[in-house]
Amino acid sequence: MRSGSWVPVVRFGEFALDARRRSLSMWCDGSELRLRPKSFDLLCHLIEHRGRVVSKDELVAALWPGVIVTDDSVFQCVRDVRAVLRDEARQIVRTISRRGYLFAADVIAVDDVGDGACSQPDAGLRIAVLPFEPAAADGDGTAARVIAVLVQLIDARSGAIRRASEHLAGSSTTGRDALKAV
């Protein structure tokens, strides 16, 4: 059932999954996250088959072999996974209409979840976009567009984005002083 690319201990975003120990935890502090057994199995299956759409029929066959279940069983497991991963925006587990589900987060194989020591290079990342000098003809429109693009590119859970331009617009604050403020 496991493909050759399956690694039982992986990290994605701020989470660590150890399939051998059947545990899901926060990567940095090691705090355990609770999932029902079938929901955990669904998450493992989606990670194992990341990068491709997994149909509901495939999930039913993998998680409930020989058992008749409704689509609601799959939906409840997906809902559980999204809730524990705080994936309200459905960016980690995406629904592909009329086809199934796609695990979309980047996955990194790790030797062991270990003690949860945080080695995330982007932990505590902060980005401030200040108004440009001289101000564009449309006021602060350029900075607002840059902020909008950054918000789309950077997952809000892995880095804090502060809209410093909203707080500092029109002030004479230097970039260095603004950096200290955020």
C-alpha positions as CSV (number, residue, x, y, z in Angstrom):
1,M,0.0,0.0,0.0
2,R,2.9,2.4,0.7
3,S,4.6,3.8,-2.3
4,G,8.4,4.1,-2.6
5,S,8.3,7.8,-1.9
6,W,6.4,7.5,1.5
7,V,8.5,8.8,4.4
8,P,6.8,8.1,7.8
9,V,8.2,11.2,9.5
10,V,7.5,14.5,7.7
11,R,7.2,18.2,8.4
12,F,4.8,20.5,6.6
13,G,4.3,24.2,7.5
14,E,4.4,24.4,11.3
15,F,3.4,20.7,11.8
16,A,5.2,17.4,12.1
17,L,3.6,14.0,11.4
18,D,5.1,10.7,12.6
19,A,3.2,7.9,11.0
20,R,5.1,5.2,12.9
21,R,4.1,6.7,16.3
22,R,0.7,7.9,14.9
23,S,1.3,11.4,16.1
24,L,0.7,14.9,14.8
25,S,2.4,17.7,16.6
26,M,3.5,21.3,16.3
27,W,7.0,21.4,14.9
28,C,8.6,24.0,17.1
29,D,7.2,23.1,20.5
30,G,6.3,19.5,20.0
31,S,2.7,20.0,21.4
32,E,0.5,17.0,20.4
33,L,-2.5,17.6,18.2
34,R,-5.4,15.2,18.5
35,L,-7.0,13.5,15.5
36,R,-9.4,10.6,15.4
37,P,-7.8,7.5,14.0
38,K,-9.6,7.6,10.6
39,S,-8.9,11.3,10.2
40,F,-5.2,10.6,11.0
41,D,-5.2,7.9,8.4
42,L,-6.8,10.2,5.8
43,L,-4.1,12.8,6.5
44,C,-1.4,10.2,6.1
45,H,-2.9,9.0,2.8
46,L,-3.2,12.5,1.4
47,I,0.5,13.3,2.4
48,E,1.6,10.0,0.9
49,H,-0.1,10.9,-2.4
50,R,0.6,14.7,-2.2
51,G,0.8,16.6,-5.4
52,R,-2.1,14.7,-7.0
53,V,-5.9,14.7,-6.6
54,V,-7.1,11.8,-4.4
55,S,-10.7,10.8,-5.1
56,K,-13.3,10.1,-2.5
57,D,-13.6,6.5,-3.8
58,E,-9.8,6.0,-3.3
59,L,-10.0,7.4,0.2
60,V,-13.0,5.1,1.0
61,A,-11.1,2.0,-0.4
62,A,-7.9,2.9,1.6
63,L,-9.5,3.9,4.9
64,W,-12.6,1.6,5.0
65,P,-11.7,-1.5,2.9
66,G,-14.7,-3.7,2.4
67,V,-17.0,-1.4,4.4
68,I,-19.8,0.6,2.9
69,V,-19.6,4.2,4.1
70,T,-21.2,7.4,2.9
71,D,-19.4,10.5,1.4
72,D,-20.1,12.1,4.8
73,S,-17.6,9.9,6.5
74,V,-14.8,11.2,4.2
75,F,-16.1,14.8,4.6
76,Q,-16.0,14.5,8.4
77,C,-12.4,13.3,8.3
78,V,-11.4,16.1,6.0
79,R,-13.2,18.6,8.3
80,D,-11.3,17.2,11.3
81,V,-8.0,17.4,9.6
82,R,-8.7,21.0,8.4
83,A,-9.8,22.0,11.9
84,V,-6.7,20.6,13.7
85,L,-4.4,22.2,11.0
86,R,-6.3,25.5,11.3
87,D,-6.8,25.3,7.5
88,E,-9.9,27.5,7.2
89,A,-8.7,28.8,3.9
90,R,-8.3,25.3,2.6
91,Q,-4.7,25.9,1.5
92,I,-3.3,22.7,2.9
93,V,-6.1,20.3,2.0
94,R,-7.7,21.6,-1.1
95,T,-11.1,20.4,-2.4
96,I,-11.0,19.8,-6.1
97,S,-14.6,20.1,-7.2
98,R,-16.1,16.7,-8.3
99,R,-12.7,15.1,-8.3
100,G,-11.5,14.8,-4.7
101,Y,-8.8,16.3,-2.4
102,L,-5.3,17.6,-2.9
103,F,-2.6,17.9,-0.2
104,A,-1.0,21.1,-1.3
105,A,1.5,21.9,1.4
106,D,5.3,21.5,0.9
107,V,6.5,18.3,2.7
108,I,10.0,17.9,4.1
109,A,11.2,14.4,5.2
110,V,12.8,14.4,8.6
111,D,14.7,11.7,10.5
112,D,12.6,12.1,13.6
113,V,10.3,14.6,15.1
114,G,12.6,14.5,18.1
115,D,12.2,16.9,20.9
116,G,10.5,19.5,18.7
117,A,13.5,21.8,18.6
118,C,12.5,24.5,16.1
119,S,14.8,24.9,13.2
120,Q,12.4,26.9,11.0
121,P,14.5,29.6,9.3
122,D,11.4,31.7,8.9
123,A,10.1,31.5,12.5
124,G,9.0,35.0,13.6
125,L,9.4,36.4,10.1
126,R,8.1,39.9,9.8
127,I,7.7,42.0,6.7
128,A,6.9,45.7,6.6
129,V,6.1,47.5,3.4
130,L,6.4,51.2,3.8
131,P,5.2,53.9,1.5
132,F,7.5,54.5,-1.4
133,E,9.4,57.8,-1.8
134,P,8.5,59.8,-3.7
135,A,4.8,58.9,-3.2
136,A,3.2,57.5,-6.4
137,A,0.5,59.6,-8.1
138,D,-2.1,57.2,-6.7
139,G,-1.0,57.9,-3.1
140,D,0.0,54.7,-1.3
141,G,-1.4,52.5,-4.1
142,T,2.0,50.9,-5.0
143,A,2.7,49.8,-1.4
144,A,-0.9,48.5,-1.1
145,R,-0.4,46.4,-4.2
146,V,2.9,45.0,-2.9
147,I,1.3,44.1,0.4
148,A,-1.5,42.3,-1.5
149,V,1.0,40.2,-3.4
150,L,3.0,39.4,-0.3
151,V,-0.1,38.3,1.6
152,Q,-0.9,35.9,-1.3
153,L,2.7,34.6,-1.4
154,I,3.3,34.2,2.3
155,D,1.2,31.9,4.5
156,A,0.0,34.0,7.4
157,R,0.6,31.1,9.8
158,S,4.3,30.9,9.1
159,G,5.1,34.6,9.2
160,A,3.5,37.8,10.6
161,I,2.8,40.4,8.1
162,R,2.2,43.8,9.5
163,R,0.7,46.5,7.3
164,A,3.1,49.1,8.6
165,S,2.2,51.5,5.7
166,E,-1.3,51.8,7.2
167,H,0.1,52.9,10.6
168,L,3.0,55.0,9.3
169,A,1.5,56.6,6.1
170,G,2.2,60.3,6.0
171,S,4.7,60.1,8.9
172,S,8.4,60.9,8.6
173,T,9.4,57.6,10.2
174,T,12.6,56.1,8.8
175,G,12.7,52.5,7.6
176,R,15.0,51.6,10.5
177,D,12.6,53.1,13.1
178,A,9.7,51.3,11.4
179,L,11.5,48.0,11.6
180,K,12.0,48.5,15.3
181,A,8.3,49.2,15.7
182,V,7.2,45.9,14.1
